[in-house]
Amino acid sequence: MKDRLRASDYRFLAVCLALLAATVWFSAHYFYRAFPEASIDFRVNRDGARTLALRFLAGRNYRVDGYRGASRFSFDDTAKTFLERQAGLQRADQLMSTRLKLWRWSYRWFRPQQKEEFRAEITPSGEVAGFAHEIAEDAARPAIAAAEARAAAENFLRTTMHRDPAALDFVEVVENVRPHRVDRIFTWKERDFNLQDATSRVEVAMLGNEVGGYREYLKVPEQWQRDYERLRSKNDVAQTVDTAVLVILMAGLLIVIVLRVRRGDVRWRRAALIGVAGVVLAFCAAANEFPLREFDYRTTDSYSSFLAQQLFVTLAGALAAGGLLFVLTAGAEPLYREACPRQISLGNLFRPAGLRTRRFLLGAVLGMALTGIFVAYQTGFYMFADRLGAWAPADVPYTDLLNTR
């Protein structure tokens, strides 16, 4: 006999769909107010920014033919957190989209087991925000006096980056004596920018007589960073407690498995299938993050050993995730059957007959409604928290959205 929908089920579905529609409208209407960083104006995409980066490096007479390329979309998390906490979400977004260049398409060209490499950073609006030419410690460059090096750095600011050194306040120069050259890093700060003792700074690196790097960044006060670390330490303690409770729960689950094995009540095949599915999905998820890992590849290692290490880490993580699902299924599934005998069993849930059941339909629609409610809750939480003067670091997962397939 077919399990038909009742009048109460239709009312339940109507309520869920109404909630879903209302929460989707609310989230879409107020999302950018709650998460202003989501409104970044991407005038150039990854390929367009790469073209600009290559053009800039070519203008510096750098050639990357034969080099391996890697890229990622990144930002200064410390500076972003500082701005959101001290200036509020709306003003922080305004500063990050106009005055400060926190968001960058970052590119790197390297050769395995070679020190020399090239980097370039392009903002979403298509401006150069930084570059670096890294060379070996013993690479030679013509020697020049400190005054000449500073003059060359100021000329680079004026002619290449179109920034007037006269409008900046000089901060310091740091010298590093190499075997066959002297490296110098000159730092300036913007005269008309100061937010709670944070300053907008510009650095030019001189490798002997060569301009070898440029960087724009927000200098966050060290005292603020120490205070924030103390604040975050409370979160770390809470996470430690959560982990301890999870370990206790897993130990209890293992005890349940032992007791159920004695009764012959564990369905190993079903647990194994779910565990294997978990291994496959976790492996694909970890492999999806390879572009991020490649960007951090250390050229002191061979590329083949790097790939082998990444494969091992990915496989080990996938096996751990699959093993966790295997243990959860083996221990919890017998308890579920015993406590909820009238519910759809785990083995039948994803079979055609199970997908056509009344209970699956109601559960699926409820799940979609709860998803809409959760997103709307997050949107409302950040809006009202900001209005009441509270602070929480809002985050749009650009790292995953723009750096993985």
SVG drawing of the C-alpha trace seen along z (x, -y; Angstrom):
<svg xmlns="http://www.w3.org/2000/svg" viewBox="-6 -66 87 78">
<polyline fill="none" stroke="black" stroke-width="0.4" points="0.0,0.0 1.3,-3.4 2.2,-5.9 0.1,-8.8 0.4,-12.4 -2.2,-13.6 -3.8,-17.0 -1.4,-17.8 1.5,-16.9 0.3,-19.4 0.1,-22.1 3.6,-21.2 5.0,-21.5 3.2,-24.8 4.7,-26.2 8.2,-25.0 8.0,-26.4 6.7,-29.8 9.6,-29.9 12.1,-29.0 10.8,-31.8 10.7,-34.4 14.2,-33.6 15.7,-33.5 14.2,-36.9 15.5,-38.3 19.0,-36.9 19.2,-38.1 17.9,-41.6 20.2,-42.2 23.2,-39.9 25.6,-42.7 24.7,-44.8 25.6,-42.0 28.7,-40.9 30.0,-44.0 33.1,-42.2 30.9,-40.1 30.4,-43.2 34.0,-43.3 34.0,-44.7 36.0,-42.2 36.9,-44.2 39.5,-41.6 39.3,-37.8 42.1,-35.4 43.2,-35.2 42.9,-39.0 45.0,-39.7 47.6,-37.1 48.0,-39.0 48.5,-42.3 51.0,-40.6 53.0,-39.2 52.9,-42.6 54.3,-44.3 57.1,-41.8 58.0,-42.1 58.2,-45.8 60.8,-45.2 62.7,-43.0 61.8,-39.8 61.2,-36.7 59.2,-33.8 59.5,-31.4 60.2,-27.9 58.9,-28.7 56.1,-26.9 53.2,-29.2 50.9,-29.1 48.2,-31.5 45.7,-32.2 43.3,-34.9 44.4,-36.1 44.1,-38.9 45.8,-40.2 43.6,-38.5 45.1,-40.5 44.5,-43.8 41.0,-42.8 40.1,-41.8 41.6,-45.0 39.6,-47.2 36.3,-45.3 36.9,-45.5 38.0,-49.1 36.1,-50.8 33.0,-48.7 31.9,-46.6 30.6,-49.4 33.7,-51.7 36.1,-48.8 34.6,-47.7 34.8,-51.3 38.5,-51.4 39.3,-48.0 37.7,-48.8 39.2,-52.2 42.1,-53.3 43.7,-50.0 44.5,-47.2 43.8,-44.2 42.3,-41.9 44.8,-40.5 45.2,-38.1 48.7,-36.6 50.9,-35.0 54.1,-33.1 56.5,-31.7 59.2,-29.3 61.5,-26.4 61.9,-23.5 65.2,-23.5 66.0,-27.0 66.0,-30.1 65.2,-32.6 61.5,-33.2 59.0,-36.0 55.8,-37.1 53.2,-39.7 50.0,-40.9 47.1,-42.5 44.0,-44.0 40.4,-43.0 40.3,-46.5 43.5,-45.7 46.1,-47.7 49.6,-46.4 49.7,-46.0 53.1,-44.3 55.8,-42.3 59.0,-40.4 62.1,-39.1 63.8,-36.6 67.4,-35.6 70.0,-33.5 71.9,-34.7 75.2,-34.8 73.9,-36.3 75.9,-39.4 74.6,-42.9 76.5,-46.2 77.1,-48.0 75.7,-51.5 75.5,-53.9 72.5,-54.1 71.6,-57.6 71.7,-56.3 69.6,-53.2 66.9,-55.5 66.9,-57.7 66.4,-54.7 63.5,-53.5 61.9,-56.9 62.2,-57.0 60.5,-53.6 57.6,-54.9 57.3,-58.0 57.6,-56.6 56.4,-53.0 53.9,-53.0 52.8,-56.6 53.1,-57.6 54.8,-60.8 57.4,-60.2 57.0,-63.8 53.5,-62.9 54.8,-60.1 56.7,-60.2 59.9,-58.2 59.9,-55.6 63.1,-53.6 65.6,-51.6 66.7,-48.1 70.0,-46.8 71.0,-43.2 74.6,-42.6 74.9,-39.6 78.1,-38.0 78.1,-39.9 75.6,-42.7 73.7,-44.8 69.9,-44.5 67.9,-47.5 64.2,-47.8 62.9,-51.4 59.6,-52.1 57.3,-55.0 53.8,-55.7 50.9,-57.7 50.9,-61.1 47.1,-61.5 46.1,-58.0 46.0,-56.9 43.3,-54.6 43.7,-53.8 47.5,-54.0 47.4,-51.8 49.3,-53.3 49.2,-52.5 52.7,-51.7 54.7,-51.3 58.0,-49.3 60.5,-49.2 63.2,-46.5 66.6,-47.2 68.8,-44.2 72.0,-46.0 71.2,-48.5 68.0,-46.6 64.5,-47.3 63.6,-43.8 60.3,-44.2 57.4,-46.4 54.7,-46.0 51.7,-48.0 50.2,-47.0 48.4,-48.1 50.8,-48.3 48.6,-47.1 49.7,-48.1 51.6,-45.4 49.7,-46.0 46.4,-45.4 47.7,-42.1 48.7,-41.0 45.3,-41.9 43.6,-40.1 45.7,-37.0 44.6,-37.0 41.0,-37.3 41.4,-34.4 43.0,-32.2 39.5,-31.9 38.3,-30.4 41.2,-28.0 40.3,-26.8 36.7,-26.3 37.9,-24.3 40.1,-22.1 37.1,-21.4 35.1,-20.5 37.8,-18.1 38.0,-16.5 34.2,-15.9 34.4,-14.5 37.1,-12.0 34.9,-10.9 31.9,-10.4 34.1,-8.4 35.3,-6.2 31.7,-5.6 30.8,-4.8 33.6,-2.2 32.3,-0.6 28.8,-0.4 30.4,1.3 32.1,3.9 28.8,4.6 26.8,4.8 29.5,7.1 28.9,9.5 25.2,9.5 26.0,9.9 24.0,6.6 26.6,4.6 26.0,4.4 29.6,4.2 28.9,4.1 26.7,1.0 29.3,-0.7 32.0,0.2 30.1,-1.3 29.6,-4.6 33.2,-4.6 34.4,-4.1 32.1,-6.8 33.6,-9.1 37.2,-8.2 36.4,-9.0 34.6,-12.3 37.3,-13.4 40.0,-12.6 38.4,-14.6 37.8,-17.6 41.5,-17.5 42.7,-17.2 40.6,-20.2 42.8,-22.3 46.0,-21.4 46.3,-24.9 46.6,-26.5 49.2,-24.0 51.2,-24.4 51.4,-28.1 53.2,-27.4 55.6,-24.9 59.2,-25.2 61.7,-25.3 64.3,-23.6 62.3,-20.3 62.1,-18.4 58.7,-18.8 58.3,-15.0 58.8,-14.7 56.3,-17.6 53.7,-15.7 54.4,-12.5 54.0,-14.3 50.7,-15.9 49.4,-12.6 50.3,-10.9 48.7,-13.7 45.6,-13.7 45.2,-9.9 45.8,-9.8 43.3,-12.5 40.7,-10.8 41.3,-7.5 40.8,-9.2 37.6,-10.8 36.3,-7.5 37.3,-5.7 35.4,-8.2 32.3,-7.6 32.8,-3.9 32.9,-3.9 30.0,-6.3 27.8,-4.1 28.9,-0.8 28.1,-2.1 25.1,-4.4 23.1,-2.5 22.1,0.4 21.0,-2.2 19.0,-4.1 17.2,-0.9 16.4,0.0 15.2,-3.5 13.3,-4.4 11.9,-1.1 9.2,-3.0 11.7,-5.3 13.4,-4.5 16.4,-2.4 19.8,-3.7 20.1,-0.9 16.9,-1.8 17.1,-5.6 18.9,-6.0 17.2,-3.3 14.6,-4.2 11.8,-2.9 13.2,-5.0 13.4,-8.1 9.8,-7.9 8.5,-7.7 6.4,-10.3 8.9,-10.6 11.8,-11.3 9.9,-14.0 8.9,-15.7 12.5,-15.5 14.0,-16.8 11.7,-19.9 12.3,-20.5 16.1,-20.4 15.8,-23.0 13.7,-25.2 16.2,-24.9 19.0,-25.9 17.2,-29.1 16.5,-29.8 20.2,-29.3 21.4,-31.7 18.8,-34.3 19.8,-33.9 23.5,-34.6 22.6,-37.6 20.4,-39.0 22.9,-38.2 25.7,-40.3 23.3,-43.1 21.9,-43.4 25.3,-42.7 26.9,-45.6 24.0,-47.9 24.3,-47.1 28.0,-47.7 29.0,-44.1 31.7,-42.6 32.2,-39.3 34.6,-38.8 32.4,-38.4 33.8,-36.1 33.1,-35.2 35.0,-32.1 36.9,-33.6 39.8,-31.2 37.6,-28.3 35.4,-30.0 38.1,-31.5 41.1,-29.2 39.6,-25.7 37.6,-24.1"/>
</svg>
